[in-house]
Amino acid sequence: MTPPHADHRTHHAMLQLAQRLLSHMLRTFATHLAELQHSDDPEVVHQARVAWRRFKSGLRLFKPVLPPNALPDWAPLKPLLNALGELRDRDVALTETLPTLQHAYTEHQPHRQAHWQALQNALTQAAQTQRHTVRQALQNPAVGHTLLSALQALQTLADPATLDEPKHAKHPTKPPTLEHWAQRRLARLNQRLMTATQTLGPLENQHRARILAKRLRYSTEALRSLLPKKTRQRWAQQASHWQTQLGTTRDTARASTLAAELGADAELTAFLRGVAVGQQMGGGDR
């Protein structure tokens, strides 16, 4: 479907751009998945999830351009994606969240140090188990089939032979450029983020705002060549700021939930929950 205010030539240019960017994003995701088979580095998990979020942001960005049902159903990837999310939560708690809070809780008190060490040991074991689950999910033939089908579909996305222009189509005297389309698209997304962050409120609202921040950041990076430098930098900085700030609250809340699930000491679990609530009330400030 041709977007409003776009003629056939502009539409084809948009499809070519979508084809190039989405293919690169999906190949990057597949590359990181292959690394997961033999690497225990938490950064590989992180990059795989970032690559998928970039791809999904790209799909939303180009949604007005893409033909209906242009790409396969992503349902076969859901078990893998869920497993990756669970593994990332455990990795973040171990390598990022807990280390920043350890001194504040233990304060050289032996019983608290023992509780902390017990939680770290449990989290380490949970991460190892979850990494095995991820690798099992990767063995599902449906995962590879879905990725291959999507890449093949993207290869023909901008094939002129598949694009039919209505006869006697009337074009505007000056069709909108890709630059104009990109700026308008991201300006609306930026406005949505600004509105969402004015009154953050509950953790659920903060999570939605963080998703918008990620979408703006990834879309700005993907279309950087089409955006004015100052505008691009401003949007990227705003998006990165909110993504990081709101992510701190989410990560601490998730760490407290994991601690409870793993049977951590009640005092330690209450401490983590209290830190998360304090961050939530402060809109993510630490």
URPEQUI-V159949 format. One record per pair of residues at least 6 apart in sequence whose ideal C-beta (glycine too) atoms are under 7 Angstrom apart, sorted by sequence separation. I is the first residue (numbers start at 1). J is the second residue. If there is no record, write none. Layout:
# URPEQUI-V159949
I&J ; I&J
This chain:
# URPEQUI-V159949
106&112 ; 156&162 ; 200&206 ; 279&285 ; 105&112 ; 106&113 ; 220&227 ; 279&286 ; 3&11 ; 6&14 ; 36&44 ; 224&232 ; 2&11 ; 35&44 ; 36&45 ; 200&209 ; 259&268 ; 260&269 ; 106&116 ; 259&269 ; 105&116 ; 32&44 ; 36&48 ; 196&208 ; 197&209 ; 220&232 ; 196&209 ; 256&269 ; 259&272 ; 102&116 ; 32&47 ; 33&48 ; 220&235 ; 221&236 ; 32&48 ; 193&209 ; 196&212 ; 220&236 ; 256&272 ; 255&272 ; 256&273 ; 29&48 ; 32&51 ; 193&212 ; 216&235 ; 217&236 ; 220&239 ; 192&212 ; 193&213 ; 252&272 ; 256&276 ; 29&51 ; 98&120 ; 217&239 ; 28&51 ; 29&52 ; 193&216 ; 216&239 ; 217&240 ; 252&275 ; 253&276 ; 252&276 ; 25&51 ; 29&55 ; 94&120 ; 189&215 ; 190&216 ; 213&239 ; 217&243 ; 189&216 ; 249&276 ; 252&279 ; 25&54 ; 26&55 ; 52&81 ; 94&123 ; 213&242 ; 214&243 ; 25&55 ; 93&123 ; 94&124 ; 186&216 ; 189&219 ; 213&243 ; 249&279 ; 248&279 ; 249&280 ; 210&242 ; 22&55 ; 25&58 ; 90&123 ; 94&127 ; 186&219 ; 209&242 ; 210&243 ; 213&246 ; 186&220 ; 49&84 ; 249&284 ; 22&58 ; 48&84 ; 90&126 ; 91&127 ; 210&246 ; 248&284 ; 21&58 ; 90&127 ; 186&223 ; 209&246 ; 210&247 ; 246&284 ; 248&286 ; 45&84 ; 49&88 ; 245&284 ; 22&62 ; 87&127 ; 90&130 ; 206&246 ; 210&250 ; 245&285 ; 182&223 ; 45&87 ; 46&88 ; 45&88 ; 87&130 ; 206&249 ; 207&250 ; 18&62 ; 86&130 ; 87&131 ; 182&226 ; 183&227 ; 182&227 ; 190&235 ; 193&238 ; 197&242 ; 45&91 ; 193&239 ; 203&249 ; 18&65 ; 83&130 ; 87&134 ; 179&226 ; 18&66 ; 178&226 ; 42&91 ; 186&235 ; 193&242 ; 15&65 ; 83&133 ; 84&134 ; 203&253 ; 14&65 ; 83&134 ; 42&95 ; 11&65 ; 83&137 ; 80&137 ; 79&137 ; 80&138 ; 3&64 ; 3&65 ; 80&143 ; 1&67 ; 76&142 ; 77&143 ; 76&143 ; 77&146 ; 76&146 ; 74&146 ; 72&146 ; 206&280 ; 72&149 ; 203&280 ; 72&150 ; 206&284 ; 71&150 ; 72&153 ; 71&153 ; 70&153 ; 200&283 ; 70&157 ; 40&131 ; 36&134 ; 37&135 ; 36&135 ; 37&138 ; 36&138 ; 33&138 ; 30&147 ; 26&147 ; 26&150 ; 61&185 ; 26&151 ; 23&151 ; 26&154 ; 23&154 ; 22&154 ; 19&154 ; 123&258 ; 126&262 ; 19&157 ; 18&157 ; 19&158 ; 123&262 ; 119&259 ; 122&262 ; 15&157 ; 16&158 ; 15&158 ; 119&262 ; 119&264 ; 12&158 ; 115&264 ; 119&268 ; 115&265 ; 12&163 ; 115&267 ; 116&268 ; 115&268 ; 97&251 ; 60&215 ; 96&251 ; 97&252 ; 8&165 ; 57&214 ; 98&255 ; 57&215 ; 61&219 ; 97&255 ; 92&251 ; 8&169 ; 17&178 ; 53&214 ; 57&218 ; 93&254 ; 57&219 ; 93&255 ; 105&268 ; 7&171 ; 14&178 ; 54&218 ; 58&222 ; 7&172 ; 10&175 ; 13&178 ; 53&218 ; 89&254 ; 93&258 ; 9&175 ; 10&176 ; 105&271 ; 14&181 ; 7&175 ; 90&258 ; 6&175 ; 89&258 ; 6&176 ; 5&176 ; 101&275 ; 21&222
